[in-house]
Amino acid sequence: MSFKKLNPLLKEALNDLGYESPTAFQKKALPKIKSGADLYCLAPDNAGKTTALIISVIQKLKAEAFEDSPRALIYVKDKEAALELEQRFRDFTREMDLRIYCAYEEQNIDDQKDDIYYGVDIVIATPKRLSKLFSMTGIHLGQLQLFIIEDAEFMAKSGLYNDVVRIPLSINKCQYLVFAAEMEPKIERLQEQFMDRAQIVRVKK
């Protein structure tokens, strides 16, 4: 898949940011993601996984805001990863009205509930904070289209796995994407929870 087949605003953003052509991983992964399949996206560092994630979310959401409930949820390991990914998204969405929200533990949770209530399209969250928001009915996931885990190796840490897998058990079917360097045991275990029909896209070093 070339960048020519993407949303015009997304193509313009890629051009402005200096992306000329997809990486080998992106050539394999982007068409599969666009098809709507649940996927394990496995590739080493610097293969273009994060950029593929961002491209896929913007493309799926048609590069525009819609109603109030989040349509994409992205799990990351910690506050630093959340803020970094948020900035990457903002680099791509300068000419779009997509609303990106970052949720992590150090923030006041009541303020987070209010911010989310007033409308967001993409939520980037740490597992424990999203789990708490969900328990407090501080986030509505009824319109969710994409459930994504970025750098999924973090789920090996104690407790985080359960915080991640509880959400798919409580929402309607959406597209699930897991990005990681390789298929570790806890990542593979997701097949028992909600990834049972997932395909694997893999690029090695």
C-alpha positions as CSV (number, residue, x, y, z in Angstrom):
1,M,0.0,0.0,0.0
2,S,1.4,3.4,-1.0
3,F,0.7,6.7,0.7
4,K,-1.2,7.7,-2.4
5,K,-4.3,5.8,-1.3
6,L,-4.8,7.6,1.9
7,N,-7.1,10.5,3.0
8,P,-6.0,13.7,1.3
9,L,-5.4,15.5,4.6
10,L,-3.3,12.6,5.8
11,K,-1.3,12.5,2.6
12,E,-0.7,16.2,3.0
13,A,0.5,15.7,6.6
14,L,2.9,12.9,5.6
15,N,4.3,15.1,2.9
16,D,4.8,18.0,5.2
17,L,6.6,15.7,7.7
18,G,8.9,14.4,5.1
19,Y,7.5,10.8,4.7
20,E,8.1,9.9,1.0
21,S,7.3,6.2,1.0
22,P,6.2,3.4,3.4
23,T,8.7,1.2,5.1
24,A,8.6,-2.6,4.5
25,F,6.6,-3.1,7.6
26,Q,4.1,-0.4,6.7
27,K,3.7,-1.9,3.2
28,K,2.6,-5.2,4.8
29,A,0.6,-3.8,7.7
30,L,-1.3,-0.9,6.4
31,P,-3.5,-2.8,3.8
32,K,-4.3,-5.4,6.5
33,I,-5.3,-2.8,9.0
34,K,-7.4,-1.0,6.4
35,S,-9.2,-4.3,5.7
36,G,-10.6,-4.2,9.3
37,A,-8.8,-7.4,10.4
38,D,-7.7,-7.9,14.0
39,L,-3.9,-8.0,13.9
40,Y,-0.7,-8.7,15.8
41,C,1.8,-6.2,14.2
42,L,5.3,-7.5,15.0
43,A,8.4,-5.7,13.9
44,P,11.7,-4.5,15.4
45,D,12.4,-1.0,16.6
46,N,12.7,1.6,13.8
47,A,10.5,-0.4,11.5
48,G,7.8,2.3,11.4
49,K,5.3,0.7,13.8
50,T,4.2,3.9,15.6
51,T,3.8,5.8,12.3
52,A,1.7,2.9,11.0
53,L,-0.4,3.1,14.1
54,I,-1.0,6.9,13.6
55,I,-1.7,6.6,9.9
56,S,-4.2,3.8,10.5
57,V,-6.1,5.7,13.2
58,I,-6.4,8.9,11.2
59,Q,-7.4,7.0,8.1
60,K,-10.0,4.9,10.0
61,L,-11.5,8.1,11.6
62,K,-11.5,9.9,8.2
63,A,-9.2,12.6,9.6
64,E,-12.2,14.4,11.2
65,A,-14.0,14.8,14.5
66,F,-17.3,13.0,15.0
67,E,-19.8,13.3,17.9
68,D,-18.5,13.0,21.4
69,S,-17.5,9.4,22.3
70,P,-14.0,8.1,21.6
71,R,-13.6,6.0,18.5
72,A,-10.0,5.0,19.1
73,L,-8.4,3.8,22.3
74,I,-4.6,3.3,22.5
75,Y,-2.9,1.8,25.5
76,V,0.6,2.8,26.3
77,K,3.0,1.7,29.1
78,D,3.3,5.0,31.1
79,K,2.9,8.8,31.2
80,E,6.1,9.4,29.2
81,A,4.9,7.1,26.4
82,A,1.4,8.7,26.4
83,L,2.8,12.2,26.1
84,E,5.2,11.2,23.4
85,L,2.5,9.5,21.3
86,E,0.1,12.4,21.8
87,Q,2.8,14.8,20.4
88,R,3.3,12.5,17.4
89,F,-0.4,12.5,16.7
90,R,-0.5,16.3,17.0
91,D,2.3,16.6,14.5
92,F,0.1,14.7,12.0
93,T,-3.2,16.4,12.8
94,R,-2.3,20.1,12.7
95,E,-4.7,20.7,9.8
96,M,-7.4,18.3,11.1
97,D,-10.1,18.8,13.8
98,L,-9.5,15.4,15.4
99,R,-9.5,15.6,19.2
100,I,-6.7,13.8,21.0
101,Y,-6.8,13.2,24.7
102,C,-4.1,11.8,27.0
103,A,-5.0,10.1,30.3
104,Y,-2.5,9.0,32.9
105,E,-2.3,8.6,36.7
106,E,-0.8,12.0,37.7
107,Q,-3.9,13.9,36.5
108,N,-7.0,14.7,38.5
109,I,-9.5,12.0,37.5
110,D,-12.6,14.3,37.9
111,D,-11.0,16.7,35.5
112,Q,-10.3,13.9,33.1
113,K,-13.9,12.7,33.3
114,D,-15.1,16.3,32.4
115,D,-12.6,16.6,29.5
116,I,-13.6,13.3,28.0
117,Y,-17.3,14.0,28.5
118,Y,-17.1,17.2,26.3
119,G,-15.9,15.1,23.3
120,V,-12.8,13.3,22.2
121,D,-12.0,11.1,19.2
122,I,-8.7,9.5,20.2
123,V,-7.8,8.5,23.8
124,I,-4.2,7.6,24.6
125,A,-4.1,6.1,28.1
126,T,-2.2,4.1,30.6
127,P,-3.9,0.9,31.6
128,K,-4.6,1.6,35.3
129,R,-6.0,5.1,34.6
130,L,-8.3,3.9,31.8
131,S,-9.4,1.1,34.0
132,K,-10.3,3.5,36.8
133,L,-12.1,5.9,34.4
134,F,-14.1,3.0,33.0
135,S,-15.0,1.8,36.5
136,M,-16.3,5.3,37.4
137,T,-18.3,5.5,34.1
138,G,-16.0,8.3,33.2
139,I,-15.6,7.2,29.6
140,H,-18.1,5.8,27.1
141,L,-16.8,3.2,24.7
142,G,-20.0,2.4,22.9
143,Q,-18.7,4.0,19.7
144,L,-15.2,2.5,19.8
145,Q,-13.8,1.4,16.4
146,L,-10.2,0.8,17.2
147,F,-8.7,-0.8,20.4
148,I,-4.9,-0.6,20.1
149,I,-2.0,-1.7,22.3
150,E,1.3,0.1,21.6
151,D,4.6,-1.5,22.5
152,A,2.6,-4.4,24.1
153,E,5.6,-5.8,25.9
154,F,4.7,-3.7,28.9
155,M,1.8,-6.1,29.7
156,A,4.4,-8.5,31.3
157,K,4.4,-6.1,34.3
158,S,2.3,-7.2,37.2
159,G,-1.3,-6.1,37.1
160,L,-1.3,-4.3,33.8
161,Y,-2.4,-7.3,31.8
162,N,-5.7,-7.6,33.7
163,D,-6.3,-3.8,33.4
164,V,-6.0,-4.1,29.6
165,V,-8.1,-7.3,29.0
166,R,-11.1,-6.2,31.1
167,I,-12.2,-3.5,28.7
168,P,-12.8,-5.8,25.6
169,L,-15.0,-7.9,27.7
170,S,-17.3,-5.0,28.3
171,I,-17.6,-3.4,24.8
172,N,-19.1,-4.2,21.5
173,K,-16.9,-5.7,18.7
174,C,-14.3,-3.3,17.3
175,Q,-11.0,-3.8,15.5
176,Y,-8.1,-4.9,17.7
177,L,-4.5,-4.1,16.9
178,V,-1.5,-5.1,19.0
179,F,2.0,-3.6,18.1
180,A,5.1,-5.3,19.5
181,A,8.7,-6.2,18.7
182,E,7.9,-9.9,19.0
183,M,5.3,-12.4,20.2
184,E,5.9,-12.7,23.9
185,P,3.8,-15.1,26.1
186,K,1.5,-12.5,27.6
187,I,0.9,-11.0,24.2
188,E,0.1,-14.4,22.8
189,R,-2.3,-15.0,25.7
190,L,-4.6,-12.2,24.3
191,Q,-5.8,-14.9,21.8
192,E,-7.7,-16.4,24.8
193,Q,-9.3,-13.1,25.6
194,F,-10.3,-11.2,22.4
195,M,-7.6,-11.9,19.7
196,D,-8.8,-15.4,18.7
197,R,-9.2,-14.6,15.1
198,A,-6.3,-12.2,14.8
199,Q,-3.8,-12.5,11.9
200,I,-0.1,-11.9,12.3
201,V,1.9,-9.3,10.3
202,R,5.6,-9.8,10.9
203,V,8.7,-8.1,9.6
204,K,12.1,-9.3,11.0
205,K,15.4,-7.5,11.1
